[in-house]
Amino acid sequence: MTSARILLPALLGLSLPVSAQQLGAVAGNEEVKKIMETRKGRGVMADDTPPTPPLNAVKKFITRSDVAVDLMASEPAVEQPLYASWDSKGRMWVTQYRQYQFPAGLKIVSYDQHLRAKFDKAPLPPPRGEKGGDKITVFEDTDGDGAFDKHTDVITGLNIASAALPGMSRIWVLNPPYLLSYPDANQDGLPDGDPEVELTGFGLEDTHAVATNLQWGLDGWLYGANGSTTTGNVSSANTKNVKWEGQCIWRYHPNKKLFEIYAEGGGNTFSLDIDSKGRVFSGTNNGSTRGMHYEQGSYGIKGWGKHGPLTNPYAFGWFEHMKHEGDNKRFPQAFAIYEGGLLGSGYEGKIIAPNSLANVVYVSERFPDGSTFRSKDEENLMSSPDRWFRPVWAGVGPDGGFYMADWYDTRLSHVSPVDDWHKTSGRIYRVRPAAGAPKLKPFDLAKASPEELLGHLSHTNEWFRKQAALEIGWRGLVELKDRLVTQVKTSDAYALDALWTLDMLGAANEALVDSLLGNKDPCIRRWAVKILGEQRRGSEALASLAKTEKNLEVRAQILASAKRLKASDALPLLWAAEGEEDISGHLPLLAWWALESKAEKEKEAVFAFLKTDAAMVKTAAFRDHLAEKLAKRYALAGGEENLQSCSDLLTLAPGDAVRGKIIAGIAAAFEGAEMPPLPDSLSKALNDYMAKQSGGNLALALRTGSAAALKDALKLLSDSKASNAQRISIAKTLAELGKQESVAPMVAILKGGANAPSLKRGILQAAAKFDDRRIPEALLTGYEAQIAGDKALREDALRTLAGRKEWALLLVNFVNDGKVQPKHITIDTARQLSLYKDPEMDAAIEKHWKGLLMTGPTEAKEKEMARIKAVIKTGLGDADKGKLQFMARCAICHKLFGEGNIIGPELTGYDRANPDFWLDNIFNPSLEIREGFGNYIVKLKNGQMLTGIMDAQDASGIVLKDIAGNKTPVKQPEIEKLEASPVSLMPESLTIGMSDADLKDFFAYLMKLP
């Protein structure tokens, strides 16, 4: 429908309050009902801002001068649009997520601390089971005038349907926990019958983060994204129980019925795009980036505590998001790479990323960053002052226009169990050149002749090239093979499209693919390498390329493909990690993941390779990136065979540098414990290595249980002439091994007046592991003279004392007696004291720190917030002076304008010009705790209690980071209980004690332009 044809509905009404009857429909018990009635929302929730009628909303857009915006569809034809795609006739398929946020017919029996739901049962696949409100609607431009004039609801009654994509004479619908395919033999858009269940097992715990964003890959697979707060246990006809937690990119082969995780990690991976060179990207909910770039088989950063560990406990590293320069506001979750040919060369190949939180659409250029990419913002494509503008999906259409699905609602945050979404609004927009709307005559690629399809492989719009390639593959037009081979060999701009098409036809034979490994176009070489990986076939030409290839992207694919090959073919490809350094750090990790995949399953082949290719063992790649990880991998896996592998590695080491790395890997695996009994060969190798060192490797020797090493370690710990770093390191090793003999020298250091605060801080972390009364007595009896004078030492000491109940009681007594000033207790320490639920400590909290621990909105806070708002409304002060306030009050945890720490979220990209943003977060920080910055409480089996954010998680355990930035590694066997805290680490009411002038200066700095 054109804008002129849209009937303006009455002003949209706001949702009514949720009734008790509505709550009862989804609450499976009284506990869940109470949570739904009382849990406050966080983030961007519904308000009383009025909606704007569709045509008026378009007029509010502020765009670049060279583009204009068309309203292509709106309510009531489209409501809560989540995703869109196009078929081979150019019709737009819109998924309307109207059932969100609760699946019909299910009841919630429990919520976890992140508001992830557990339901009473699994829903049956449509059309069986409860009918939901979701539907798929097809929009058409039947007369080619550039506007939709027809729409049809083709599938209705769906229940949490997140994406629909036509292809292969079927309609593919993601309706978690299922992927369905409806038959549509005549491709009229109407299903011929009930769907087939292709996949089952996608998680429903958080319907904000279910599997979605179906995309056809040019390798014949169907790709999708999974969000961060759902899990998966997916099975197909030929693949069973592929499990994961949190975010990933997955794929499914419709003919082979195979399912696999393509790459893991990222932010909240809602959107997905595959560019014209076959690279895979997604948007993110993070700030400071435009998204993730995924290599096949890679692992990416996650919010460990909330989203769970990686599927591979031996990943030993991960990819970060793409680096970015520009606007750092959180939530550029919709993501598309524009290659449509319509908007002009200034847009080609660039990221267009709507940010639904900020009501803005970015344009960002991509630049190589080693084997991956970084981005830099240009002028925004468009923005709107309308708070209801919530673009949640983006894509490029057959006409070359840039399309967006607008959720259109003031509410965006899902972190509330109340379903008050505005379910009757939604819009589809198109961005096109200001000169005029594109007009595309009706077409049908499904019926196009082979010649026509071949011609479309060189179309300026990537959509046509891709769709033509898919149709040739789906229709099996093998008669085009020879001309496609010719096009590939010409190496013109569209040779890659021809190669993809040959691959989907099954016509990319061995001779052709091997010959393309020498092609002058690195994109052709890269895809030829990928084909070999998909075929699970190595070759001499590929092994040769691994040693000679210069292009970093091709080298990355060589290593990614190596992971898919058998060891004899894969291991020679590790040479691709040697050569020009990859500044992104991706190549060493890809090499490790390829090697790790063979470490145990094909161990004999691994050692045969290392013995026969002695030159590889001498490379910088093996020495600096593989040797230590491989040794750690075997040592962590444990058992006689794996420990023998550690010994064999030492035997193979060509020199002390590599041997040192292998020893370091073994030592890292056993941090926190004595080594188990070792094979004689490994024990001898370790002893021989230590004997060659100057004085021996003392920390390693300690882990072998050597009595002589223990004696030497205690002597070093007491030696005031030894470096502080040496003494701290050996103290931590002694503590990890539980050597009680080390307590006395540690206490002596803590009592020693001449010892540096930095030494005492390091010793404190080790001493905290011992349940020994001498330690708290040393800290408290010498508090004024030895501890209190240094702020960092003082806070670490008090935090340590709060870590054990008996020590905490001693601390409270000293506070009550006036020997420790109550004001020295920081909020995180006071909160830790409150966790014990001890009457004596609770009384002290009531007396000294009640106000400090008061969380959530109060009348006093509201009054103070109103006062501050009134002060800053009269004008802001000196930002330079305000910076001093920020550095003193906030920078210990937060970074702003490149200065400060990252215990809490980086603040530069937030809505800093809005006083309400600052006041809400300063006075009530627990109302919205950013993913990755949640506070965790860990109770250890030794009686110690730790709190902090989860900085890392792998096979060995976790790393906690406290409010001072101290990192504490914790082995998994040490943990008795691990739980998330609903309370933010951030102290509340940080502005207490600030004068009006201070406040003006402070907010002048917070709110200034970067």
Secondary structure, DSSP 8 states (H G I E B T S, - for coil): --GGG----S---------HHHHHHHB-SHHHHHHHHH----SS---S-----HHHHHHT-EE-TTEEEEEEEETTT--SEEEEEE-TT--EEEEE-TTTTS-TT--EEEE-TT--EEESS----TTSS---SEEEEEEE-SSSSSS--EEEEEEEEESS--EEEEETTEEEEEETTEEEEEE-TT-SSS-SS--EEEEEEE--S-TTS-SEEEEE-TTS-EEEEE-TT-EEEEE-SS---EEEES-EEEEEETTTTEEEEEEE--SS----EE-TT--EEE--S-SS-S-EEE-TT-BB---HHHH---S-TT----B---EEES---S-----EEE--SSS-TTTTTEEEEEETTTTEEEEEEEEEETTEEEEEE-S-SEE-S-TT--EEEEEE-TTS-EEEEE---S-----SS-----TT--EEEEEEETT---------GGG--HHHHHHHTT-SSHHHHHHHHHHHHHHT-GGGHHHHHHHHHHT-TTHHHHHHHHHHTT---HHHHHHHTT-S-HHHHHHHHHHHHHTT---HHHHHHHHH---HHHHHHHHHHHTTS-HHHHGGGGGGGSSS--TTSHHHHHHHHHHHHHHTTTHHHHHHHHHH-HHHHTSHHIIIIIHHHHHHHHHHH-SHHHHHHHHHHHHH--SHHHHHHHHHHHHHHTTTS------HHHHHHHHHHHHHSTT--HHHHHHTT-HHHHHHHHHHHH-TTS-HHHHHHHHHHHHHTT-GGGHHHHHHHHH-TTS-HHHHHHHHHHHTTS--THHHHHHHHTIIIIITTSHHHHHHHHHHHTTSHHHHHHHHHHHHTTSS-GGGS-HHHHHHHHTT--HHHHHHHHHHTHHHH--S--HHHHHHHHHHHHHHHT----HHHHHHHHHHHTTTT-EETTEE--SS---TTS-TT-HHHHHHHHH-GGGS--TT---EEEEETTS-EEEEEEEEEETTEEEEE-TT--EEEEEGGGEEEEEE-SS-SS-S-TTTT--HHHHHHHHHHHTS--
